[in-house]
Amino acid sequence: MSRDVIYRPAAEADLKAIYDYIARDSRENALRFLERIRTRADSLSDFPQRGTRRDDVSPGLRTFGIERRVTIVFRVTSDSVEIVNVLYGGRDIELALRSN
């Protein structure tokens, strides 16, 4: 069963921050990179159990790495995948969740 992928406000803010950071050098590269991130995150709709369980951080939390630089933090519900954060460059998951 395919699930809806929902980006939480913190995840949208993370994507904007990633774009802004990369766009300082190249807007084109920033757009392409964000497209790759969204494509991989959206693929969780069909394969929501992908990634690593992080119950040590928060019950039901999962993470999924992309291109060694990005970590998608998400939760799976009965009908959706909620993208909680999109962390760039090794940001601390626990710190990011506390600031949400």
Secondary structure, 3 states (H helix, E strand, C coil): CCCEEEECHHHHHHHHHHHHHHHCCCHHHHHHHHHHHHHHHHHHHCCCCCCEECCCCCCCEEEEEECCCEEEEEEECCCEEEEEEEEECCCCHHHHHHCC
